[in-house]
């Protein structure tokens, strides 16, 4: 944006783009999304639980597409309008994990929870591949950066139209689901699990040590992922010396290459039988949060001239993170059972808080974006926090249903068909 001189002001005899923002302005632009997501998490989760994901998510998607299309106009005429639209984007974005949670509870068989979560949560990597690579090409084309927003808004409208056409909130209401498939979806689920009006024990849920540590692990891992999404393009361009187009492609590969491993690891997590579920949860979480945290901390000390090696380090980190569906996500699904959608939706809240982590650390430590040494404490804070969170989880995580998932009586297969 700052290289777009079609709209400019003259400062000390030099043309300066009106889209040039200093560190504080960039920080508030990032924080506006976080603020919208934080404030939107509770009401959107309530709406999804009460009215289902279909229409709630559709409305959120349409709002997101509209605000995205208006951002170039706001960036040109009013900074505060830009902040408001970013806030609206964040509010709409808060619906994502509430929808993922309710879809998992309603549609996922208990023995395929990790795979379901892997598929539903790989949107971050998929979006990064598309957004970074396509945006990089558009920005360097004759169209300019504004058309990146227009294109994303248009594609969003198409995708949400498909969502409205095909998604059903309950498998029992879908004509595409056979009785055999419905039996598989409901197998080993309790009557409470299948009850859409089941009371939610919020106090017990929000004070559960297992749930709290799930959210702690999610928060630090999300902080790293959002930091990568937001700042890797800056780091690779300013510190490692890659061109804008190269940066877009490289970052897209780093953030998206883990999708096949994400799906494969989730399948292994569901299918491996010679290890207990608890053991699998701890192993997968230790790779996803613990090992990736150590690698991130080590990355801080690799000199910038080894830019190719640094790229491979980030690929390794994202490959480790990709197995998280077999870690804290699966622990949430198996421990919270019929209330898993609340726990998974609250992971969205930790993601909201994580939107502030990266900008705060960067604003505090990084004064000159091209100075690699100033990025070191940022990487260390994120990496070591991830390692510490995982260390605690080793002693807390379990696959056993919580006591507050009372009425956990498995439904006979013949009843599950109803």
Buried (B, 14 or more C-beta within 10 A) or exposed (E): BEEBEEEBEEEEEEEEBBBBBEBEEBBBBBBBBBBBBBBBBBBBBEBBBEEBBBBBBBBBBBBBBBBBBBBBBBBBEEBEBBBBBBBBBBBBBBBBBBBBBBBBBBBBBBEBBBBBBBBBBBEBBEBBBBBBBBBBBBBBEEEBBBBBBBBBBBBBBEEBEEBEEEBBBBBBEBEEBEEEEBBBBBBEBBBBBBEEEBEBBEEBBEEBEBBBBBBBBBBBBBBBBBBBBBBBBBBBBBBBEBEBEBBBBBBBBBBBBBBEBBBBBBBBBBEBEEEEBBEBBBBBBBBBBBBBBBBBBBBBEBEBEEBEEBBEBBBBBBBBBBBBBBBBBBBBBBBBBBBBBBBBBBBBBBBBBBBBBBBBBBBEBBEEBBEBEBBBBBBBBBBBBBBBBBEBBBEBBBBEBBEBBBEBEBBEEEEBEE
